[in-house]
Amino acid sequence: NHLFVFEGDGVINDFPGNYSQYRGSTVHGPQSTENDADTNKDFPDGKISSLDRELRTDNKKRQLSYKEKREFETLEKEISELTKEKQSVIRQLNSDSTAFDELQRLAVRIGEVTNLLDEKEMRWLELSELTH
């Protein structure tokens, strides 16, 4: 086995061995300082970004925390209640005997309920993906 190592500026080296051996030999060589410098450019504080950490944890299915389980349970109840309220507001909007002021109030409320419902459904979907 051998590797062609592209070092930049048109320089190509032939390394006898596999990738693990190559990485082991470059850890103590001059190349490791260049790799460290590249890493420091990406993460100047030496900290891994939250997105990178999140991507690493996405590879392993994580379980819900206790708080997330409780949130998941309450979201189902809240979504059910908001759906019922939305249906009630729609019924009131469709009735002929509603006054103009009441229609305006109901129109505003249906917008609020719809937005809340969308937010809670999105969060519910996020949590349900973690459970399965």
Backbone bond lengths (Angstrom), bond angles and torsions (degrees), N, CA, C in turn:
res aa  C-N    CA-C-N  psi(-1)  N-CA   C-N-CA  omega(-1)  CA-C   N-CA-C  phi
1 N - - - 1.451 - - 1.517 109.44 -
2 H 1.321 115.10 145.06 1.458 120.03 174.13 1.516 108.36 -153.86
3 L 1.316 115.83 159.53 1.461 122.37 -178.30 1.511 109.72 -122.72
4 F 1.328 116.57 146.43 1.449 121.76 167.68 1.519 106.23 -96.86
5 V 1.316 116.57 118.89 1.458 122.02 -175.90 1.522 108.26 -104.96
6 F 1.334 116.67 117.45 1.456 122.33 177.45 1.522 108.03 -90.27
7 E 1.331 116.55 111.14 1.455 120.35 -175.42 1.517 112.68 -98.82
8 G 1.273 119.49 -3.29 1.457 122.25 179.19 1.516 111.03 101.97
9 D 1.315 116.94 163.89 1.467 124.27 -178.52 1.524 111.98 53.99
10 G 1.319 116.81 31.71 1.452 121.61 177.13 1.513 114.92 78.19
11 V 1.323 118.38 9.58 1.459 122.16 -179.08 1.527 109.28 -90.62
12 I 1.330 115.96 125.19 1.461 121.92 178.27 1.522 107.58 -125.82
13 N 1.317 117.10 126.09 1.462 122.02 177.98 1.518 109.58 -112.71
14 D 1.333 115.20 149.92 1.458 121.70 176.02 1.522 107.00 -103.06
15 F 1.341 116.39 116.45 1.466 120.88 -178.99 1.516 109.08 -106.20
16 P 1.346 118.03 123.65 1.465 119.80 177.52 1.523 110.22 -79.32
17 G 1.311 117.79 118.60 1.460 121.91 179.73 1.514 110.86 133.34
18 N 1.337 115.55 -176.30 1.468 119.99 -179.72 1.532 110.29 -96.38
19 Y 1.324 116.30 -179.80 1.460 121.45 -174.90 1.528 111.88 -64.48
20 S 1.316 117.08 -40.24 1.468 120.32 179.69 1.522 110.82 -61.37
21 Q 1.322 116.30 -41.26 1.461 119.63 177.85 1.522 110.45 -65.69
22 Y 1.326 116.62 -39.87 1.464 120.43 178.49 1.523 110.98 -62.01
23 R 1.335 116.33 -46.60 1.473 119.94 179.53 1.522 110.80 -62.65
24 G 1.333 116.47 -38.25 1.455 120.29 178.69 1.515 111.88 -64.88
25 S 1.320 116.77 -36.97 1.462 119.43 -179.39 1.523 111.82 -76.72
26 T 1.333 118.22 -26.01 1.467 119.84 -178.80 1.515 112.89 -88.36
27 V 1.324 118.07 -11.24 1.464 120.27 179.63 1.519 109.96 -62.13
28 H 1.329 116.83 -37.32 1.456 120.19 -177.50 1.522 111.87 -101.41
29 G 1.311 117.06 -2.27 1.455 120.54 -177.78 1.513 112.30 -91.69
30 P 1.340 117.15 -176.83 1.466 121.31 -177.99 1.517 113.07 -68.01
31 Q 1.330 117.58 -22.52 1.460 120.80 -178.41 1.520 111.60 -66.71
32 S 1.326 117.91 -30.25 1.461 120.37 -175.94 1.518 111.59 -64.33
33 T 1.323 117.92 -31.01 1.466 119.27 178.96 1.516 110.20 -68.99
34 E 1.343 117.26 -34.06 1.457 119.42 177.15 1.520 110.24 -67.81
35 N 1.331 116.80 -41.78 1.462 120.31 178.85 1.516 110.43 -63.97
36 D 1.332 117.29 -40.61 1.457 120.64 178.04 1.515 110.70 -63.42
37 A 1.339 116.71 -38.02 1.462 119.95 179.46 1.521 110.13 -65.80
38 D 1.347 116.76 -39.99 1.461 119.76 177.83 1.518 110.78 -63.39
39 T 1.323 116.78 -40.65 1.459 120.79 178.63 1.518 110.13 -63.87
40 N 1.318 116.71 -40.19 1.459 120.22 -179.52 1.519 111.65 -67.74
41 K 1.343 117.74 -28.03 1.465 119.43 175.83 1.520 110.26 -66.08
42 D 1.338 115.79 -41.93 1.458 120.17 -178.85 1.523 111.61 -70.73
43 F 1.327 116.44 -40.48 1.459 122.09 -177.22 1.525 108.83 -129.39
44 P 1.339 118.11 82.40 1.459 120.91 -174.18 1.526 113.73 -59.76
45 D 1.292 118.96 -30.57 1.463 120.99 -179.81 1.516 111.27 -86.74
46 G 1.329 117.15 -1.48 1.452 120.29 -175.80 1.517 111.86 79.64
47 K 1.326 116.58 6.27 1.458 121.12 -178.80 1.517 109.41 -97.62
48 I 1.298 115.68 142.88 1.457 121.00 176.42 1.519 107.51 -83.37
49 S 1.319 116.06 136.10 1.462 119.44 -179.06 1.522 110.46 -64.10
50 S 1.310 115.48 155.72 1.463 119.81 -179.42 1.527 110.84 -64.74
51 L 1.332 116.86 -32.69 1.465 120.00 178.20 1.523 110.19 -65.25
52 D 1.344 116.66 -43.61 1.458 120.37 179.16 1.522 110.18 -63.18
53 R 1.318 116.39 -42.30 1.462 121.11 178.81 1.525 109.64 -63.37
54 E 1.333 116.08 -40.51 1.463 120.71 -179.75 1.527 110.63 -65.40
55 L 1.337 116.57 -40.23 1.456 119.84 178.87 1.521 110.87 -64.74
56 R 1.331 116.58 -36.81 1.458 119.51 178.66 1.519 111.11 -67.71
57 T 1.318 117.33 -38.03 1.458 119.55 -179.48 1.520 111.55 -77.01
58 D 1.343 117.71 -21.22 1.458 119.74 178.18 1.525 111.00 -66.91
59 N 1.342 116.49 -27.86 1.458 118.78 179.00 1.519 110.84 -64.19
60 K 1.317 116.52 -33.73 1.462 120.71 176.56 1.522 106.93 -102.45
61 K 1.324 116.24 128.23 1.459 119.24 177.20 1.514 108.59 -69.12
62 R 1.311 115.92 119.58 1.458 118.80 179.06 1.514 109.12 -96.84
63 Q 1.305 115.04 157.71 1.453 120.28 179.35 1.518 108.99 -92.59
64 L 1.319 115.25 159.61 1.453 120.31 177.68 1.520 110.06 -71.42
65 S 1.322 115.09 142.23 1.459 119.09 173.40 1.527 108.25 -75.40
66 Y 1.321 115.91 169.86 1.464 120.07 179.88 1.527 109.83 -59.11
67 K 1.328 115.81 -43.66 1.466 120.56 -179.17 1.535 110.79 -61.96
68 E 1.333 116.47 -40.93 1.459 119.99 179.38 1.525 111.62 -68.42
69 K 1.327 117.43 -35.76 1.468 120.06 176.37 1.518 110.75 -63.11
70 R 1.336 115.92 -44.06 1.469 120.21 178.52 1.529 110.20 -63.59
71 E 1.331 116.45 -42.32 1.461 120.50 178.67 1.523 110.34 -62.18
72 F 1.324 117.21 -41.45 1.459 122.18 179.75 1.525 110.57 -60.18
73 E 1.334 116.48 -43.70 1.467 121.07 179.26 1.525 111.48 -65.32
74 T 1.325 117.16 -43.72 1.469 119.69 -178.78 1.521 111.37 -70.87
75 L 1.338 116.85 -31.71 1.462 119.53 178.68 1.523 111.23 -62.19
76 E 1.309 117.25 -40.02 1.465 120.03 179.15 1.523 110.78 -60.59
77 K 1.334 116.76 -42.26 1.466 120.74 178.92 1.526 110.81 -67.20
78 E 1.335 116.48 -44.38 1.464 120.35 -178.84 1.519 111.44 -64.55
79 I 1.327 117.23 -39.51 1.465 120.62 178.45 1.519 110.21 -63.35
80 S 1.315 117.03 -41.25 1.463 121.40 178.48 1.531 110.63 -62.39
81 E 1.331 116.47 -45.49 1.468 120.53 -179.82 1.525 111.63 -65.29
82 L 1.337 117.05 -42.18 1.461 120.16 179.58 1.525 111.57 -66.14
83 T 1.320 117.36 -35.74 1.464 120.79 177.61 1.523 110.43 -64.33
84 K 1.331 116.22 -42.67 1.468 120.09 177.69 1.522 110.88 -63.98
85 E 1.342 116.56 -42.15 1.467 119.57 179.48 1.521 110.61 -64.61
86 K 1.318 117.30 -39.85 1.463 121.16 179.41 1.525 110.41 -62.13
87 Q 1.330 116.93 -43.92 1.460 120.67 178.27 1.523 110.93 -63.15
88 S 1.323 117.23 -39.20 1.463 121.55 178.78 1.528 111.06 -64.36
89 V 1.327 116.41 -43.98 1.470 120.46 179.81 1.521 110.25 -65.12
90 I 1.318 117.25 -39.68 1.466 120.44 178.53 1.524 110.35 -63.41
91 R 1.342 116.94 -41.21 1.466 120.04 177.36 1.529 110.78 -61.06
92 Q 1.320 117.07 -43.30 1.466 120.76 179.76 1.522 111.24 -66.18
93 L 1.336 116.86 -37.54 1.465 119.76 178.10 1.528 111.20 -65.49
94 N 1.309 116.80 -34.00 1.460 121.11 -178.04 1.525 113.55 -81.06
95 S 1.320 116.88 -13.27 1.470 118.30 179.70 1.528 109.60 -74.99
96 D 1.332 115.61 146.46 1.464 121.17 -176.55 1.520 113.01 -79.87
97 S 1.290 118.62 -21.18 1.460 121.04 -172.39 1.531 113.53 -90.48
98 T 1.330 118.21 14.10 1.458 120.98 -178.39 1.520 109.99 -86.24
99 A 1.339 116.75 134.36 1.464 122.36 179.13 1.531 109.79 -72.78
100 F 1.347 114.75 160.79 1.462 120.69 -176.93 1.529 111.84 -60.97
101 D 1.328 117.61 -45.46 1.472 120.96 179.76 1.526 110.96 -60.53
102 E 1.317 114.72 -40.27 1.460 119.82 179.39 1.526 110.57 -66.89
103 L 1.342 117.14 -37.67 1.465 120.89 177.40 1.525 111.24 -61.71
104 Q 1.340 116.15 -41.64 1.464 119.83 178.55 1.533 110.77 -63.08
105 R 1.315 116.34 -44.80 1.463 120.96 -179.93 1.528 110.41 -62.39
106 L 1.336 116.57 -42.63 1.462 120.97 179.80 1.533 111.79 -66.45
107 A 1.330 116.48 -37.15 1.466 120.28 179.09 1.531 110.65 -64.30
108 V 1.331 116.18 -40.94 1.466 120.18 177.14 1.525 110.05 -65.36
109 R 1.328 115.87 -43.39 1.465 120.41 -177.52 1.524 111.75 -65.33
110 I 1.335 117.55 -37.74 1.470 118.60 -179.80 1.526 110.34 -66.50
111 G 1.329 117.28 -33.32 1.468 120.40 175.32 1.520 111.54 -64.96
112 E 1.341 115.59 -43.62 1.466 120.32 178.84 1.525 111.19 -63.33
113 V 1.322 116.01 -45.62 1.464 120.76 -178.88 1.526 110.46 -63.48
114 T 1.318 117.01 -41.52 1.462 120.90 179.93 1.526 110.89 -62.85
115 N 1.342 116.84 -44.03 1.464 120.17 178.45 1.528 111.48 -63.15
116 L 1.329 116.55 -45.21 1.464 120.30 178.28 1.526 111.15 -60.85
117 L 1.317 115.12 -42.67 1.461 120.39 -179.61 1.529 110.92 -62.77
118 D 1.329 116.89 -42.90 1.465 120.69 178.52 1.529 111.43 -61.74
119 E 1.340 116.62 -44.92 1.465 120.84 -179.97 1.525 111.26 -62.04
120 K 1.314 116.08 -45.70 1.467 120.39 -177.49 1.528 111.33 -68.93
121 E 1.331 117.39 -35.99 1.460 120.02 177.70 1.526 111.20 -67.48
122 M 1.340 116.96 -38.24 1.464 119.87 177.74 1.526 110.74 -64.27
123 R 1.324 116.57 -44.49 1.467 119.96 179.04 1.532 110.13 -64.71
124 W 1.326 116.81 -39.14 1.459 120.96 178.22 1.528 109.95 -61.23
125 L 1.339 116.89 -42.53 1.462 120.56 178.69 1.526 111.27 -62.53
126 E 1.346 116.47 -42.77 1.467 120.05 178.55 1.525 110.75 -58.60
127 L 1.321 115.97 -47.00 1.463 119.91 -178.63 1.523 111.82 -68.92
128 S 1.339 116.71 -36.67 1.468 118.79 -179.16 1.525 111.00 -68.69
129 E 1.333 117.67 -31.04 1.462 120.07 176.38 1.522 110.81 -66.00
130 L 1.314 116.79 -32.89 1.463 120.15 179.16 1.523 111.88 -72.95
131 T 1.328 116.91 -27.76 1.461 119.55 -178.36 1.523 112.02 -78.96
132 H 1.315 117.72 -23.16 1.474 119.78 -175.90 1.494 110.84 -105.43
